[in-house]
Every structure is written in structure tokens, then in C-alpha cells.
């Protein structure tokens, strides 16, 4: 995964959350949907941490990363 992939993923999650906010869903469906978005956000946060760690290691080794 690259930073651009991660940004696309977060933008999609934001769009889903926006749709859920205005959708007339029953409370149980809304809760499950928001939990799914929250889980996907946690996965995106993990991906971001891994990207930062990889870039930090690359920088320490003198490797340039543009992705």
C-alpha cells in the first residue's frame, strides 16, 4: 500500500460515513455500518503506521521512498 492508496481508502470511508449520516436506516443497521467504517479506519491507521515505519527504516538506510 502507498500513501496515495491510503488517501483513496480514507476518502472512500469518509464518503461512506457521509452517506450513513443522511440515510434513514434502522438503529441496528446504522450501528453495524458505523462499526464497519470504524474497523476499516483502524485498518487504515495500521497501514499508515506501517508506511511510516517503512519510510523511517528506508531513511535510516539511505533509501528514498516517494510512494
C-alpha positions as CSV (number, residue, x, y, z in Angstrom):
1,X,0.0,0.0,0.0
2,X,1.2,3.5,-0.8
3,X,0.2,6.9,0.7
4,X,-2.0,7.5,-2.4
5,X,-3.8,4.2,-1.8
6,X,-4.3,5.1,1.8
7,X,-5.6,8.5,1.0
8,X,-8.1,7.0,-1.5
9,X,-9.2,4.5,1.1
10,X,-9.8,7.2,3.7
11,X,-11.7,9.3,1.2
12,X,-13.9,6.4,0.4
13,X,-14.5,5.7,4.1
14,X,-15.4,9.4,4.6
15,X,-17.9,9.1,1.8
16,X,-19.5,6.1,3.3
17,X,-19.8,7.8,6.6
18,X,-21.4,10.8,5.0
19,X,-24.0,8.5,3.3
20,X,-24.7,6.8,6.6
21,X,-25.2,10.1,8.3
22,X,-28.1,11.0,6.0
23,X,-29.5,7.6,5.3
24,X,-32.7,6.5,7.0
25,X,-31.5,3.2,8.5
26,X,-32.8,1.4,11.4
27,X,-30.6,1.9,14.5
28,X,-29.2,-1.7,14.4
29,X,-28.2,-1.4,10.7
30,X,-26.7,2.1,11.3
31,X,-24.7,0.8,14.3
32,X,-23.3,-2.2,12.3
33,X,-22.5,0.0,9.4
34,X,-20.7,2.5,11.5
35,X,-18.8,-0.3,13.3
36,X,-17.6,-1.5,9.9
37,X,-16.4,2.0,9.0
38,X,-14.6,2.3,12.4
39,X,-12.9,-1.1,11.8
40,X,-11.8,0.0,8.3
41,X,-10.5,3.2,9.8
42,X,-8.5,1.2,12.3
43,X,-7.0,-0.9,9.5
44,X,-6.1,2.3,7.6
45,X,-4.4,3.6,10.7
46,X,-2.4,0.4,11.0
47,X,-1.4,0.8,7.3
48,X,-0.3,4.4,7.9
49,X,1.8,3.3,10.9
50,X,3.4,0.6,8.7
51,X,4.1,3.1,5.9
52,X,5.8,5.5,8.4
53,X,7.9,2.7,9.9
54,X,9.0,1.5,6.4
55,X,9.9,5.1,5.4
56,X,11.8,5.6,8.7
57,X,13.7,2.4,8.1
58,X,14.4,3.4,4.5
59,X,15.6,6.8,5.5
60,X,17.9,5.3,8.1
61,X,19.4,3.1,5.4
62,X,19.6,6.0,3.0
63,X,16.9,4.8,0.6
64,X,14.5,7.3,-0.8
65,X,10.8,6.5,-0.9
66,X,8.4,8.6,-3.0
67,X,5.3,6.3,-2.8
